[in-house]
Every structure is written in structure tokens, then in C-alpha cells.
């Protein structure tokens, strides 16, 4: 990725995976108008260079629950103190 920028194809791939994380590359490629091989290469590059992750989560609303997701970044030195504070 030049300069850390995403182009339209990258954004299209990310959007498609956001809608359906299990969509086959062939279907995404057809929608975006490129080859499945291009999508596979872009996906691999995004995983390596941009730390893209596709994660499946259960729908908490169907189970009658509320989901809270908090992402924290901490240095190694402060991680233990942060963990204790959260407990």
C-alpha cells in the first residue's frame, strides 16, 4: 500500500467483507469487476500490510443481550495496571 492509502478496490473489498465476511472471492470479484485472483491478492495484502481481520461474532440481539466492545491499546509496561483497573 503506497503511503498507507486504500484505493477504491480496497474499500470495495472491505465493504463486501463487512456485509458478508464469508462471501467467496469470486462473488466479490464479479461485483467489483475484477478477477478473483486480484481480490485474493488484495485480501492477502490488506491482511499483511493493514492488519485486516475478518471476525465472526454471534448476534447478541437475537439472544436478548447487549454487546459492548472496547478496544484498548497499551504499552507492555502499563498493561497489567490497566487490566487490574478494569477488573
Secondary structure, 3 states (H helix, E strand, C coil): CHHHCCCHHHHHHHHHHHHCCCCCHHHHHHHHCCCHHHHHHHHHHHHHHCCCCCCCCCCCCCCCCCCCCCCCCCCHHHHHHHHHHHC
